[in-house]
């Protein structure tokens, strides 16, 4: 069988997550949305924009966490090596 560079199509469907925030963090999040909107010169729809901003903030947080990135790399490498054993051939 041909070995393709892309062997699987990643699951890109969004996953809905419901969280509760302490009031202080919620107020700060809404302020952050207002500041981002003002910087971009756009009106703020704080509820909608907060929902769009949170995934960006969480993603950025994880991108810049060196310990997380190191462990993620180790786990991905371990998963790939476990999946390439003799009993796992297509």
C-alpha positions, 0 to 999 in steps of 0.5 A: 500500500502507498505510504502517504504523507497525510495518513489521517484526517484530523478531527476538526469538529468543535467541542462545546464546553460549558464552564463557570467563571468566578465573577472577578474573572468574568468581569476581567474577561469582558473588559479584555473583550472591550479592550480588544474591540477598541484596539481593533476599532470595532464595536464590542458584542461582549457575550459573543466576543467573549465566547470567541476570545476564550478559545484563543486565550486557552490556545495561546496559554497552552502554546506558551507553556513550555512544560506542557509543550514538552510533555505533549511532544513526549506523548505524541512521540510515544503514541506514534511509536506505539502505533508503528509496531509490527502488530499495527500494520495496515 
